[in-house]
Amino acid sequence: MSTSPFRKPLLPTHYRVLLEPPDEKGDEVLQFLSSTRRIKLKGHSFREFRREVVPLLDGRHTMADIASATAEVFAPSDLDAALGTLAEHGILREGDVAPAISEDVTARLTPQLNLFHDLGADPQAVQARLANSTVAIVGLAGTGAAVAVALAAAQVGTLRLIDSDGVSRSDPYLASAYSIEDIGRPRADVVHNRIAQNAPEVRCQTIEEDFASDEALRSAIDGSSFVVCCLAAGRISLAYRLNRVCLALPVNWLSASTAATEVILGPMVTPYESACFLCYKMRVVACAESPEDEYALQRLLDKRKHDDSTDRESLVFAESLAGNLAALEVLKALAGTPAPLAGGHVIVFDLLTLRTTRHRVLRKPWCPACHSRAAVTPRTGP
C-alpha cells in the first residue's frame, strides 16, 4: 500500500531533470533544477527512474497507475521512498485537486502557479483567493492603467476601474493600455476593453464618477479586498478623501505615484495599525528642507482638483515600473505573502541611480484622520 502523501503526484513544469554518470562507487546523482532551486539525490537506478517514472508525474496518474506501470523496474517500497523524498524537498505537488480556474487559464498562468509552488504555497489555493478578491484602482493614468492590466493578467477576480477622465494625448505614451485612437474616450472603458481582450475571465466594473462626497466614494469601493490609489498630485484632495473612506470601512490600501525620476510606492495603510496617508503627508511637510514652502505646495495641490498626470515631468519607464510594483504588492497582500511595505513603509526608486530607499512612516500623534476611529467622520462636500 502506498504511503505517498499524493494521490496523483505532479512534477511542476519548471523543473529540469539532470542525470549525472555513476561515480567510482557506482552511485548516480539525479538533479531537479529550477531557476532558484537545485535538489541533488544520490543513489542507484536513477536512469530508470528518470526514464520510467518522471514522465508519469504529470498529475494525471495515480500512485497505483505509476506502481503498475513500473512494477518490472521498481518495488513498490522503493518507488514510495523515492517519491517521498521528492515530496519532503517540496518538489512534487498534488495534481488531483479541484481547479480554481479553467484549464485554459491554468495553462496561461503556469509561470505564476509554479512560483507559488516554489514559495511553499498551495498554487490552487492562492489562485482561488485571487479569483475571489476585488481590487479597486482609483486613477487610471499611466500608473493606474499598468496596475489594472497587471492584476488582470494575474487573474485577480474583480477589478473596479475608477476614473472620471478621458484618455489624454499623453496617455498613450505613459501607458501601453492606451492607443492614439483612444484619445478622448473614457479611461475606464478603454482599460476595461484592454483587459477583456487578454483576460476575459476577469470581471471589470467601470466607475466614471467625480466624487463629490465621502459617501459616494465609499459606495464605489465598499466590498473591495484592497484599494490602490494612483492619482496624480493634482488630485490629492481625492486621495485625502480616499484615506478617510478606507479608514472608515476599513480596508487596506496602497498609494503609488511618480515624481520626475522617482517612483514612490507607499505608504501601505492598514487602518489604525499603521500611519495613514494624512500622517505620511504631514511627515513629508515636517521633514522638508523648507516646511513652509512644502506646506504651501500641498495646499495648492489640494485646491487644484485636476488630473495633471499628463502635464508634469515623467517617463513611461517610471509609470510602468510604479504600476507593476504596486500590482506586485497587492498580489502579495492578497496571497498572504509578507510585503515590505506592510506597517506603513514607503519605498522610493531612483531611475537615474537605480538606488532604492525604504522609509518607515510613523503614525502622527493626534492625526485628524486616524488618531481614533471616532475621528473618521463622513463628509458631504469637498
C-alpha positions as CSV (number, residue, x, y, z in Angstrom):
1,M,0.0,0.0,0.0
2,S,1.4,3.4,-1.0
3,T,2.4,5.8,1.8
4,S,2.8,8.7,-0.6
5,P,1.1,12.0,0.5
6,F,-0.1,12.5,-3.1
7,R,-2.9,10.7,-4.9
8,K,-1.7,11.9,-8.3
9,P,1.8,13.4,-7.9
10,L,2.7,16.3,-10.2
11,L,6.2,17.5,-11.0
12,P,5.8,21.2,-11.9
13,T,6.9,22.0,-15.5
14,H,9.7,24.4,-14.5
15,Y,11.9,21.7,-13.1
16,R,14.5,20.1,-15.3
17,V,15.8,16.6,-14.5
18,L,19.5,16.0,-15.0
19,L,21.2,12.7,-14.5
20,E,24.9,12.5,-13.7
21,P,27.0,9.4,-14.6
22,P,27.8,7.0,-11.8
23,D,30.8,7.8,-9.6
24,E,33.6,5.4,-8.7
25,K,31.3,3.7,-6.2
26,G,28.6,3.2,-8.8
27,D,26.3,5.8,-7.3
28,E,24.3,8.0,-9.6
29,V,23.2,11.6,-9.0
30,L,19.8,12.9,-10.1
31,Q,19.2,16.6,-10.0
32,F,16.0,18.6,-10.1
33,L,16.8,22.1,-11.2
34,S,14.7,25.3,-11.4
35,S,15.8,28.9,-11.7
36,T,16.2,29.2,-8.0
37,R,16.4,25.6,-6.6
38,R,18.8,22.7,-7.1
39,I,18.0,19.4,-5.4
40,K,20.5,16.6,-5.6
41,L,19.6,12.9,-4.9
42,K,22.3,10.3,-4.7
43,G,21.6,6.6,-5.1
44,H,21.0,3.9,-7.8
45,S,18.6,3.1,-10.6
46,F,18.1,6.9,-11.3
47,R,18.5,6.3,-15.0
48,E,15.4,4.0,-14.9
49,F,13.6,6.4,-12.6
50,R,14.0,9.3,-15.0
51,R,13.0,7.2,-18.0
52,E,10.1,5.3,-16.4
53,V,8.7,7.4,-13.5
54,V,9.3,11.1,-14.3
55,P,7.1,11.1,-17.4
56,L,4.2,9.8,-15.3
57,L,4.5,12.6,-12.7
58,D,2.0,14.8,-14.7
59,G,-0.8,15.0,-12.2
60,R,-3.0,12.6,-14.2
61,H,-1.6,9.2,-13.0
62,T,-2.5,7.8,-9.6
63,M,0.2,6.2,-7.4
64,A,-1.4,2.8,-8.3
65,D,-1.0,3.6,-12.0
66,I,2.6,4.5,-11.6
67,A,3.3,1.5,-9.5
68,S,1.7,-0.8,-12.0
69,A,3.5,0.8,-15.0
70,T,6.9,0.5,-13.3
71,A,6.4,-2.8,-11.5
72,E,9.0,-4.6,-13.5
73,V,11.6,-2.0,-12.6
74,F,10.8,-0.8,-9.1
75,A,9.5,-2.5,-6.0
76,P,6.5,-0.5,-4.5
77,S,8.5,0.3,-1.4
78,D,11.4,1.7,-3.4
79,L,9.0,3.8,-5.5
80,D,7.3,5.1,-2.4
81,A,10.7,6.0,-0.9
82,A,11.8,7.9,-4.0
83,L,8.6,9.9,-4.3
84,G,8.5,10.5,-0.6
85,T,12.0,12.1,-0.8
86,L,10.9,14.4,-3.6
87,A,7.8,15.3,-1.5
88,E,10.0,16.1,1.5
89,H,12.0,18.5,-0.6
90,G,8.9,20.3,-1.9
91,I,9.5,19.1,-5.5
92,L,6.1,17.4,-6.1
93,R,2.6,18.7,-5.5
94,E,-0.8,17.2,-5.7
95,G,-2.3,17.0,-9.2
96,D,-5.7,15.7,-8.1
97,V,-7.3,18.9,-6.9
98,A,-10.4,20.8,-7.9
99,P,-9.1,23.6,-10.1
100,A,-9.8,27.1,-9.0
101,I,-9.5,28.2,-12.6
102,S,-10.2,26.7,-16.0
103,E,-7.7,24.6,-17.9
104,D,-7.1,27.3,-20.4
105,V,-6.3,29.9,-17.7
106,T,-4.2,27.4,-15.8
107,A,-2.1,27.0,-19.0
108,R,-1.7,30.8,-19.2
109,L,-0.8,31.1,-15.5
110,T,1.7,28.2,-15.4
111,P,4.7,30.5,-14.6
112,Q,2.7,32.1,-11.7
113,L,1.5,28.8,-10.3
114,N,5.0,27.4,-10.5
115,L,6.3,30.3,-8.5
116,F,3.6,29.9,-5.8
117,H,4.7,26.3,-5.5
118,D,8.4,27.2,-5.0
119,L,7.4,29.8,-2.4
120,G,5.9,26.9,-0.4
121,A,2.2,27.8,-1.0
122,D,-0.6,25.8,-2.5
123,P,-0.9,27.2,-6.0
124,Q,-4.6,26.4,-6.5
125,A,-5.5,27.8,-3.0
126,V,-3.6,31.0,-3.6
127,Q,-5.1,31.4,-7.1
128,A,-8.6,30.8,-5.6
129,R,-8.0,33.6,-3.1
130,L,-7.0,35.9,-6.0
131,A,-10.0,34.8,-8.1
132,N,-12.3,35.7,-5.1
133,S,-10.7,39.1,-4.5
134,T,-11.9,42.5,-5.6
135,V,-9.4,45.3,-6.1
136,A,-10.4,49.0,-6.6
137,I,-8.0,51.1,-8.6
138,V,-8.5,54.8,-8.2
139,G,-6.9,56.8,-11.0
140,L,-6.2,55.2,-14.4
141,A,-3.4,57.4,-15.9
142,G,-0.1,55.7,-16.6
143,T,0.5,54.1,-13.2
144,G,-3.1,53.1,-12.6
145,A,-3.6,51.5,-16.1
146,A,-0.4,49.5,-15.5
147,V,-1.8,48.2,-12.2
148,A,-5.1,47.2,-13.7
149,V,-3.5,45.3,-16.7
150,A,-1.0,43.5,-14.4
151,L,-3.6,42.4,-11.8
152,A,-5.9,41.2,-14.6
153,A,-3.0,39.2,-16.1
154,A,-2.6,37.6,-12.6
155,Q,-6.3,36.7,-12.7
156,V,-7.5,38.8,-9.7
157,G,-11.2,38.1,-9.9
158,T,-12.8,41.6,-9.9
159,L,-11.3,45.0,-10.7
160,R,-13.1,48.2,-10.1
161,L,-11.7,50.8,-12.6
162,I,-12.3,54.2,-11.1
163,D,-11.5,57.3,-13.2
164,S,-13.7,60.2,-14.3
165,D,-11.3,61.5,-17.1
166,G,-10.9,60.7,-20.8
167,V,-7.7,59.5,-22.4
168,S,-5.4,62.5,-22.9
169,R,-2.8,63.0,-25.7
170,S,0.0,61.9,-23.4
171,D,-1.7,58.7,-22.0
172,P,-0.7,56.5,-25.0
173,Y,2.9,57.4,-24.1
174,L,2.5,56.9,-20.4
175,A,0.6,53.6,-20.6
176,S,0.6,50.8,-23.2
177,A,-3.1,50.2,-22.4
178,Y,-3.9,53.2,-24.5
179,S,-3.5,53.9,-28.2
180,I,-3.8,57.2,-30.2
181,E,-7.2,56.1,-31.3
182,D,-8.4,56.1,-27.7
183,I,-7.8,59.8,-27.1
184,G,-11.0,61.3,-25.7
185,R,-12.6,58.1,-24.7
186,P,-13.2,57.3,-21.0
187,R,-10.1,55.8,-19.5
188,A,-12.1,53.3,-17.5
189,D,-13.8,52.0,-20.7
190,V,-10.5,51.7,-22.6
191,V,-8.8,49.8,-19.8
192,H,-11.8,47.5,-19.5
193,N,-11.7,46.7,-23.2
194,R,-8.0,46.0,-23.0
195,I,-8.5,43.6,-20.1
196,A,-11.4,41.9,-21.9
197,Q,-9.0,41.1,-24.8
198,N,-6.3,39.5,-22.7
199,A,-8.0,38.3,-19.5
200,P,-11.7,37.9,-20.4
201,E,-12.4,35.9,-17.2
202,V,-11.7,38.9,-15.0
203,R,-14.8,40.9,-14.1
204,C,-14.4,44.7,-14.5
205,Q,-16.6,47.3,-13.0
206,T,-16.1,50.8,-14.5
207,I,-16.9,53.8,-12.4
208,E,-16.5,57.2,-14.0
209,E,-17.9,59.4,-11.2
210,D,-16.1,62.5,-10.0
211,F,-16.9,62.0,-6.3
212,A,-18.5,65.0,-4.5
213,S,-18.7,63.3,-1.1
214,D,-17.2,60.6,1.1
215,E,-20.4,58.7,0.8
216,A,-20.2,58.5,-3.0
217,L,-16.6,57.3,-2.9
218,R,-17.4,54.8,-0.1
219,S,-20.2,53.3,-2.2
220,A,-17.7,52.8,-5.1
221,I,-15.1,50.9,-3.1
222,D,-17.2,49.2,-0.4
223,G,-16.7,45.5,-0.5
224,S,-13.2,45.7,-2.0
225,S,-10.5,43.4,-0.7
226,F,-7.8,46.1,-1.4
227,V,-7.6,49.6,-2.8
228,V,-4.8,51.1,-4.9
229,C,-4.5,54.9,-5.3
230,C,-2.8,56.0,-8.5
231,L,-4.0,59.6,-8.5
232,A,-1.7,62.4,-9.8
233,A,-0.6,65.2,-7.4
234,G,-3.4,67.5,-8.8
235,R,-6.0,65.1,-7.4
236,I,-4.5,65.0,-3.9
237,S,-7.8,66.1,-2.4
238,L,-9.5,62.9,-3.7
239,A,-6.6,60.9,-2.2
240,Y,-7.4,62.5,1.2
241,R,-11.0,61.6,0.8
242,L,-10.0,58.0,-0.1
243,N,-7.9,57.9,3.0
244,R,-10.9,58.8,5.2
245,V,-13.1,56.3,3.4
246,C,-10.6,53.4,3.7
247,L,-10.2,54.1,7.4
248,A,-13.9,54.2,7.9
249,L,-14.7,50.9,6.1
250,P,-12.0,49.7,7.0
251,V,-9.9,48.4,4.0
252,N,-6.2,48.3,3.4
253,W,-4.9,50.5,0.6
254,L,-1.7,51.5,-1.2
255,S,-0.5,54.7,-2.8
256,A,1.7,54.6,-6.0
257,S,3.0,57.6,-7.8
258,T,5.9,59.0,-9.8
259,A,7.7,62.3,-9.4
260,A,10.2,63.1,-12.2
261,T,12.8,60.4,-12.0
262,E,11.4,58.8,-8.8
263,V,8.9,56.0,-8.3
264,I,7.2,56.3,-5.0
265,L,5.5,53.2,-3.6
266,G,3.5,53.6,-0.4
267,P,2.5,54.1,2.2
268,M,0.5,50.9,2.5
269,V,-2.1,51.8,5.0
270,T,-3.6,49.3,7.5
271,P,-6.3,51.3,9.2
272,Y,-5.5,52.2,12.8
273,E,-2.4,50.0,12.8
274,S,0.0,51.9,10.5
275,A,0.4,55.5,9.6
276,C,-2.4,56.7,7.3
277,F,-2.0,58.8,4.2
278,L,-2.5,62.1,6.0
279,C,0.2,61.0,8.6
280,Y,2.5,60.5,5.7
281,K,1.8,63.9,4.1
282,M,2.2,65.7,7.4
283,R,5.6,63.9,7.8
284,V,6.6,65.0,4.3
285,V,5.9,68.6,5.2
286,A,7.6,68.4,8.6
287,C,10.8,66.8,7.1
288,A,11.1,69.1,4.1
289,E,14.0,71.5,3.8
290,S,11.6,74.3,3.9
291,P,8.4,73.1,5.7
292,E,6.6,76.4,4.9
293,D,7.2,76.1,1.2
294,E,6.2,72.4,1.2
295,Y,3.0,73.2,3.1
296,A,2.2,76.0,0.6
297,L,2.7,73.5,-2.3
298,Q,0.5,70.9,-0.6
299,R,-2.3,73.4,-0.1
300,L,-2.0,74.5,-3.7
301,L,-2.3,70.9,-4.9
302,D,-5.2,70.3,-2.5
303,K,-7.2,73.1,-4.2
304,R,-6.4,72.1,-7.8
305,K,-8.7,69.0,-8.0
306,H,-7.4,68.4,-11.5
307,D,-5.7,65.5,-13.1
308,D,-2.3,66.8,-14.1
309,S,-0.7,63.5,-14.8
310,T,-0.1,64.4,-18.5
311,D,1.3,67.8,-17.8
312,R,4.1,67.1,-15.3
313,E,7.6,65.6,-16.0
314,S,7.6,61.8,-16.2
315,L,8.8,58.8,-18.2
316,V,7.0,55.8,-19.5
317,F,9.5,53.7,-17.6
318,A,8.6,55.3,-14.3
319,E,4.8,54.8,-14.9
320,S,5.0,51.2,-15.9
321,L,7.5,50.4,-13.1
322,A,5.3,52.1,-10.5
323,G,2.2,50.2,-11.7
324,N,3.8,46.8,-11.8
325,L,5.5,47.2,-8.4
326,A,2.2,48.3,-6.9
327,A,0.4,45.4,-8.5
328,L,3.0,43.1,-7.1
329,E,2.4,44.4,-3.6
330,V,-1.3,44.0,-4.0
331,L,-0.9,40.4,-5.2
332,K,1.4,39.6,-2.2
333,A,-1.1,41.2,0.2
334,L,-4.0,39.1,-1.2
335,A,-1.9,35.9,-1.3
336,G,-0.8,36.4,2.3
337,T,2.9,36.8,1.5
338,P,4.9,39.1,3.7
339,A,5.2,42.5,2.0
340,P,8.0,45.0,2.7
341,L,5.5,47.9,2.6
342,A,3.4,46.5,5.4
343,G,3.3,48.6,8.5
344,G,3.3,52.0,6.8
345,H,6.5,51.9,4.8
346,V,7.4,53.9,1.7
347,I,9.9,52.8,-1.0
348,V,11.5,55.3,-3.4
349,F,13.2,54.1,-6.5
350,D,15.5,56.5,-8.3
351,L,15.6,55.9,-12.1
352,L,18.9,57.6,-12.6
353,T,20.9,55.9,-9.9
354,L,18.8,52.7,-9.7
355,R,19.0,53.2,-5.9
356,T,16.2,52.1,-3.7
357,T,15.5,53.7,-0.3
358,R,13.0,52.4,2.2
359,H,11.4,54.7,4.8
360,R,9.1,53.8,7.7
361,V,6.3,56.3,8.3
362,L,5.3,56.7,11.9
363,R,1.8,57.5,12.9
364,K,1.3,61.1,13.6
365,P,0.0,61.8,17.2
366,W,-3.5,63.2,17.1
367,C,-3.7,62.9,13.3
368,P,-7.1,64.3,12.3
369,A,-7.8,61.2,10.2
370,C,-6.6,58.2,12.2
371,H,-5.8,59.0,15.8
372,S,-9.0,57.3,16.8
373,R,-11.9,55.6,15.0
374,A,-14.2,58.3,16.2
375,A,-12.2,60.9,14.3
376,V,-13.2,59.4,11.0
377,T,-16.4,61.2,10.1
378,P,-18.0,61.2,6.6
379,R,-18.0,64.5,4.7
380,T,-20.7,65.5,2.3
381,G,-18.7,68.2,0.4
382,P,-15.2,68.8,-0.8
